[in-house]
Amino acid sequence: MTGLHTSLGVAVLAANLLAGLWGAASWLKGGPSPVFWYLLRAAQAVVVAQVALGLVLIATGRPSPDGLHLVYGISPLVVTLVTEAMRVGASQRELEAAGDVHALEEREQVALARRMVVREMGVMTVGTLLIVTLALRAFVSGGGFR
């Protein structure tokens, strides 16, 4: 099972790096990207699977290679949850700044929705790139490819 754990660790790195780079490019262009959201959700699913498998390994008696490995291994899940909350908060702030959305013309409502999605992409992109750094540290503290 540790081979699977290593493989999932590499998948966490790759999936989050891909989502982060895609999100950064889309955010810099200032436009929403449906592809980003699919990449993000896939990356999040891999993080959940990796953390779950790591916890199963610990529960079945496998010692953690390093105390920091456990911290860095669980941190991506925490980052995922925190960035999701921050994403919602970013959209709420955008809505509050807009005032009465129903009073806006359709063109203004579309522009508002676009700003909200781009802001959410920015928040989630930062989260994926943070996960990459944490996952790299977990990978190194866990021994990487031995």
C-alpha positions as CSV (number, residue, x, y, z in Angstrom):
1,M,0.0,0.0,0.0
2,T,2.9,2.4,0.5
3,G,3.6,2.2,-3.3
4,L,0.1,3.4,-3.8
5,H,0.6,6.1,-1.3
6,T,3.7,7.3,-3.1
7,S,1.9,7.2,-6.4
8,L,-1.0,9.2,-5.0
9,G,1.5,11.7,-3.6
10,V,2.9,12.2,-7.1
11,A,-0.7,12.6,-8.4
12,V,-1.4,15.2,-5.7
13,L,1.7,17.2,-6.9
14,A,0.9,16.8,-10.6
15,A,-2.9,17.5,-10.3
16,N,-2.5,20.5,-8.1
17,L,0.4,21.9,-10.2
18,L,-1.7,21.5,-13.4
19,A,-4.8,23.1,-11.8
20,G,-2.6,25.9,-10.3
21,L,-0.9,26.8,-13.6
22,W,-4.1,26.6,-15.5
23,G,-5.8,28.8,-12.9
24,A,-3.0,31.3,-12.9
25,A,-3.0,31.6,-16.6
26,S,-6.8,32.1,-16.7
27,W,-6.7,34.5,-13.9
28,L,-4.0,36.6,-15.5
29,K,-6.1,36.7,-18.7
30,G,-9.0,37.9,-16.6
31,G,-11.4,35.4,-17.9
32,P,-13.3,32.5,-16.3
33,S,-12.2,29.0,-17.3
34,P,-14.6,26.0,-17.0
35,V,-11.6,23.7,-17.5
36,F,-10.0,25.1,-14.3
37,W,-12.9,23.9,-12.2
38,Y,-12.7,20.4,-13.5
39,L,-8.9,20.3,-12.9
40,L,-9.4,21.8,-9.4
41,R,-12.1,19.2,-8.4
42,A,-9.9,16.3,-9.7
43,A,-6.9,17.7,-7.7
44,Q,-9.1,18.0,-4.6
45,A,-10.3,14.4,-5.0
46,V,-6.7,13.2,-5.2
47,V,-5.9,15.1,-2.0
48,V,-8.8,13.5,-0.2
49,A,-7.8,10.0,-1.4
50,Q,-4.1,10.6,-0.4
51,V,-4.9,11.8,3.1
52,A,-7.4,8.9,3.6
53,L,-4.9,6.3,2.5
54,G,-2.2,7.9,4.7
55,L,-4.5,7.7,7.7
56,V,-5.3,4.1,6.9
57,L,-1.6,3.3,6.8
58,I,-1.1,4.9,10.2
59,A,-4.2,3.2,11.6
60,T,-2.9,-0.2,10.4
61,G,0.4,0.3,12.3
62,R,2.6,1.7,9.6
63,P,4.8,4.3,11.3
64,S,5.0,7.8,9.8
65,P,8.5,8.3,8.3
66,D,8.7,11.6,10.1
67,G,6.5,13.5,12.4
68,L,6.5,16.4,9.9
69,H,5.4,14.0,7.2
70,L,2.0,13.7,8.9
71,V,1.6,17.4,9.3
72,Y,2.6,18.1,5.7
73,G,0.5,15.2,4.5
74,I,-2.7,16.4,6.2
75,S,-2.1,20.1,5.5
76,P,-3.3,20.0,1.9
77,L,-6.7,18.8,3.0
78,V,-6.9,21.7,5.5
79,V,-5.8,24.1,2.7
80,T,-8.5,22.7,0.5
81,L,-11.2,23.3,3.1
82,V,-9.9,26.8,4.0
83,T,-9.7,28.0,0.4
84,E,-13.2,26.8,-0.3
85,A,-14.4,28.9,2.6
86,M,-12.4,31.9,1.4
87,R,-13.8,31.4,-2.1
88,V,-17.3,31.8,-0.8
89,G,-16.3,34.8,1.2
90,A,-14.7,36.5,-1.8
91,S,-18.0,36.1,-3.8
92,Q,-20.0,37.4,-0.9
93,R,-17.9,40.5,-0.7
94,E,-18.3,41.1,-4.4
95,L,-22.1,40.8,-4.1
96,E,-22.2,43.1,-1.1
97,A,-20.2,45.7,-3.1
98,A,-22.6,45.4,-6.0
99,G,-25.6,46.3,-3.9
100,D,-29.0,45.3,-5.3
101,V,-28.1,42.8,-8.0
102,H,-31.7,42.7,-9.3
103,A,-31.6,46.4,-10.0
104,L,-28.5,46.0,-12.2
105,E,-28.9,45.7,-16.0
106,E,-28.3,42.3,-17.5
107,R,-24.9,43.4,-18.8
108,E,-23.9,44.5,-15.4
109,Q,-25.1,41.3,-13.8
110,V,-23.0,39.3,-16.3
111,A,-20.0,41.5,-15.5
112,L,-20.5,40.9,-11.8
113,A,-20.8,37.1,-12.3
114,R,-17.6,37.2,-14.3
115,R,-15.7,39.2,-11.6
116,M,-16.9,36.7,-9.0
117,V,-15.7,33.7,-10.9
118,V,-12.4,35.2,-11.6
119,R,-11.9,36.2,-8.0
120,E,-12.9,32.7,-6.9
121,M,-10.4,31.2,-9.4
122,G,-7.7,33.4,-7.9
123,V,-8.4,32.2,-4.4
124,M,-8.5,28.6,-5.4
125,T,-5.3,28.9,-7.6
126,V,-3.3,30.2,-4.6
127,G,-4.6,27.2,-2.7
128,T,-3.5,24.7,-5.3
129,L,-0.1,26.2,-5.4
130,L,0.2,26.2,-1.7
131,I,-0.8,22.5,-1.7
132,V,2.0,21.8,-4.2
133,T,4.6,23.2,-1.8
134,L,3.1,21.3,1.2
135,A,2.9,18.1,-0.9
136,L,6.5,18.5,-2.0
137,R,7.6,18.8,1.6
138,A,5.5,15.8,2.6
139,F,7.0,13.8,-0.3
140,V,10.6,14.7,0.8
141,S,10.0,14.1,4.5
142,G,8.4,10.7,3.6
143,G,11.5,9.7,1.7
144,G,10.3,10.4,-1.8
145,F,11.2,7.7,-4.3
146,R,13.3,5.2,-2.4
